[in-house]
Amino acid sequence: MKVGVILAVILVLISGTVSAGKLQEGVHYTEVPMSGKARPGGRDIEVAEIFYYGCPHCFKLEKSASQWKKHLPPNTRFVLMPAVTPAWEKMARAYYAMQKLDVLDQLHGKLFDDIHNKKKKFRSDKAIIAYISKEAKIPLDRVGDVFRSSYVDARIRRAKSLQEGWGLASVPAIIVDGKYLVLNPSGRNPKWLDNVIGRLIKKREDEISRNGQ
């Protein structure tokens, strides 16, 4: 699913497996134009997944992600980031609002499921605010205030800036340590993702060991 007109190039499905010593730039991954972590700071290597709640490929990856996330090494942190475009901003705001309200664990998977399996539609800010309020049993005014808060505004700005810097063309996207984009994760099986992400983490470890960054 396209991120938007601003990000016009669609990632190409590339077949093939990864064997020892065969991780290839342009086949399994590419270096992003402008590096930057979703959550700066700390020494852990970051694996960031960028998604949109309305994207069926993101929903599919969400269902299978537990199979490869459990193999991430201890020095790695996994981060979710919603895709930000004018058309998708309300759902990105919903993600950050749920995060601020401390109901993300409760509602993230349910929201995905309700959209794709129960065919719920959220055509306005008001609709998604009402959904969060009802499902989390939080007053409507409180949810609306957080949805439009400076906390959410700041995270929307940062996500948009990072995604433009990364040159993202589609979602879902997986970025390793703010530097390497896994090519076409939605077309891969969990074993392939586990292999490629693990090798990119090792690549970053080696780079940091040699260069300090």
Secondary structure, 3 states (H helix, E strand, C coil): CECECCECCCCCCCCCCCCCCCCCECCCEEECCCCCCCCCCCCCEEEEEEECCCCHHHHHHHHHHHHHHCCCCCCEEEEEEECCCCCCHHHHHHHHHHHHCCCHHHHHHHHHHHHHCCCCCCCCHHHHHHHHHHHHCCCHHHHHHHHCCHHHHHHHHHHHHHHHHHCCCECCEEEECCCEEECCHHHCCHHHHHHHHHHHHHHHHHHHHHHCC
